[in-house]
Amino acid sequence: MSVKLIGESMTLYRSVMRLHRLKLDPQMRSLGDTYARKEFRLHGKPQVTDSQRQMFVQEWKKYVDMISMQETVVGQELTAEQKGKLNDQQKVQLDNLEQSAKSLASQGS
């Protein structure tokens, strides 16, 4: 992995964690922090190609931009195109994340 990409990933990770601290309620922050930590660790592994890392960084930058602009964090639905690019494992992970988020939301109500 290029040194530039490593530095960019670390800066991006810090931005994500800072935004979670500032914008998310404690339950959603816990869920978001855990998810981000896991994803950044996975994409730092040697078997991940530079093109995969670049796409990963690009998508997390979009996430940072979206969360930064929201007064109240509401997230954003994935497009059909984005969902179509997910592999089976990612689809299961997304479904689990959605169920966890809904569970946390119902506990807070």
CORSUL-V269850 format. One record per residue. PHI is phi in whole degrees, -180 to 180 (none if undefined). Layout:
((PHI) (PHI))
This chain:
((none) (-70) (-61) (-61) (-68) (-63) (-62) (-65) (-64) (-66) (-63) (-64) (-58) (-62) (-63) (-61) (-64) (-65) (-64) (-60) (-64) (-84) (-113) (-101) (-70) (-55) (-68) (-69) (-63) (-60) (-64) (-65) (-63) (-62) (-63) (-62) (-56) (-63) (-64) (-66) (-64) (-60) (-84) (-97) (-75) (-60) (-75) (-80) (-77) (-61) (-67) (-66) (-64) (-63) (-65) (-59) (-62) (-60) (-68) (-69) (-64) (-61) (-62) (-60) (-61) (-64) (-66) (-61) (-83) (-88) (-68) (-116) (-72) (-122) (76) (-156) (-68) (-72) (-76) (-61) (-64) (-63) (-63) (-66) (-84) (-77) (-84) (-59) (-64) (-67) (-65) (-65) (-62) (-63) (-62) (-63) (-64) (-63) (-64) (-63) (-64) (-64) (-63) (-65) (-65) (-71) (-69) (-78) (-78))
